[in-house]
Amino acid sequence: MSTTVELARQHWEEGFRRLQSQAGDRRRRAALWDQVELLTSELRRRVGATYTLAELARHYGEADAWVLTALERSPTPGWERSASLATDAAFHLYARGAQDYRP
């Protein structure tokens, strides 16, 4: 696996851990999950159902161009502060569907 993919996966895993650490704040966690679901839907539209981790990492490299636009549709106030966390968590969850995914 390439260094780029490994580095991306580290970012994704850290974002997902940060998402899980919000368990004590139900409102914030719910808002974050809404953002993750929105971004996951956008990933499904952009990446499709059949992909590799390398392809997903390429989309991650381009995510800044579309994530903020997608999250602007979010009804969650303050989404700007959590965009990075939601992006990484969404990519982490979506990576599990990659053809070459290994935990």
C-alpha positions as CSV (number, residue, x, y, z in Angstrom):
1,M,0.0,0.0,0.0
2,S,1.3,3.4,-0.9
3,T,2.5,6.0,1.6
4,T,-0.3,8.4,0.4
5,V,-3.0,5.8,1.1
6,E,-1.5,4.9,4.5
7,L,-1.3,8.6,5.5
8,A,-4.9,9.2,4.3
9,R,-6.1,6.2,6.3
10,Q,-4.3,7.6,9.4
11,H,-6.2,10.9,9.0
12,W,-9.5,9.0,8.5
13,E,-9.0,6.8,11.5
14,E,-8.1,9.8,13.7
15,G,-11.2,11.7,12.5
16,F,-13.4,8.7,13.3
17,R,-11.8,8.4,16.8
18,R,-12.5,12.1,17.4
19,L,-16.1,11.6,16.3
20,Q,-16.5,8.7,18.7
21,S,-15.0,10.8,21.5
22,Q,-18.0,13.2,21.3
23,A,-20.2,10.5,23.0
24,G,-20.7,12.7,26.1
25,D,-22.2,15.6,24.1
26,R,-25.3,14.2,22.5
27,R,-26.2,17.3,20.5
28,R,-22.8,17.8,19.1
29,R,-22.4,14.1,18.3
30,A,-25.8,14.1,16.5
31,A,-24.8,17.1,14.5
32,L,-21.5,15.5,13.5
33,W,-23.2,12.3,12.4
34,D,-25.6,14.4,10.3
35,Q,-22.5,15.9,8.6
36,V,-20.9,12.5,8.2
37,E,-24.0,11.1,6.6
38,L,-24.2,14.1,4.2
39,L,-20.6,13.6,3.2
40,T,-20.9,9.9,2.8
41,S,-23.8,10.4,0.4
42,E,-21.7,12.8,-1.5
43,L,-18.9,10.3,-1.6
44,R,-21.3,7.7,-2.9
45,R,-22.3,10.0,-5.7
46,R,-18.7,11.1,-6.6
47,V,-16.8,7.8,-6.1
48,G,-19.5,5.2,-6.8
49,A,-19.9,1.7,-5.4
50,T,-16.7,0.1,-6.8
51,Y,-13.4,1.6,-5.8
52,T,-10.0,1.0,-4.2
53,L,-8.4,2.7,-1.3
54,A,-6.0,4.5,-3.7
55,E,-8.9,5.9,-5.7
56,L,-10.6,7.0,-2.4
57,A,-7.3,8.7,-1.3
58,R,-7.3,10.6,-4.6
59,H,-10.8,11.9,-3.9
60,Y,-9.6,12.8,-0.4
61,G,-6.9,14.9,-1.9
62,E,-9.6,16.8,-3.8
63,A,-12.1,17.0,-1.0
64,D,-11.4,20.6,0.0
65,A,-12.9,21.6,-3.3
66,W,-16.4,20.1,-2.6
67,V,-16.7,19.4,1.2
68,L,-17.5,23.0,2.2
69,T,-20.0,23.3,-0.6
70,A,-21.7,20.1,0.5
71,L,-21.7,21.1,4.2
72,E,-23.2,24.5,3.4
73,R,-26.4,22.6,2.9
74,S,-26.1,21.2,6.4
75,P,-28.7,22.6,8.8
76,T,-26.1,22.3,11.6
77,P,-24.8,25.6,12.9
78,G,-21.1,25.8,13.2
79,W,-20.4,23.1,10.6
80,E,-17.3,25.1,9.6
81,R,-15.5,24.2,12.8
82,S,-16.2,20.5,12.3
83,A,-15.7,20.1,8.6
84,S,-12.3,18.4,8.9
85,L,-13.5,15.9,11.5
86,A,-16.7,15.1,9.6
87,T,-14.7,14.7,6.3
88,D,-12.1,12.3,7.9
89,A,-14.8,10.2,9.6
90,A,-16.9,10.0,6.4
91,F,-13.9,8.8,4.4
92,H,-13.0,6.3,7.2
93,L,-16.5,4.8,7.0
94,Y,-16.6,4.8,3.2
95,A,-13.1,3.2,3.0
96,R,-14.6,0.0,4.5
97,G,-16.4,-0.6,1.2
98,A,-13.2,-0.4,-0.9
99,Q,-12.3,-3.5,-2.9
100,D,-8.9,-3.8,-1.2
101,Y,-10.0,-2.7,2.3
102,R,-8.1,-4.5,5.1
103,P,-8.6,-3.4,8.8
